[in-house]
């Protein structure tokens, strides 16, 4: 069940590349935070824990990129 979702991520990444998207990790963190804020009343506590964990990983990676430059 997870593999089809990862394939969707890969396909969407290819679409973004084809569109010339310049979205950054910061953009992804902001979009996630915005969506979580809007959907907060429909998310369970477990949902929030998982999503905050994902946001933390994205934020940490983006912060490292800002501090040391892209790898």
Secondary structure, 3 states (H helix, E strand, C coil): CHHHHHHHHHHHHHHHHHHCCCCCHHHHHHHHHHHHHHHHHHCCHHHHHHHHHHHHHHHHHHHHHHHHCCC
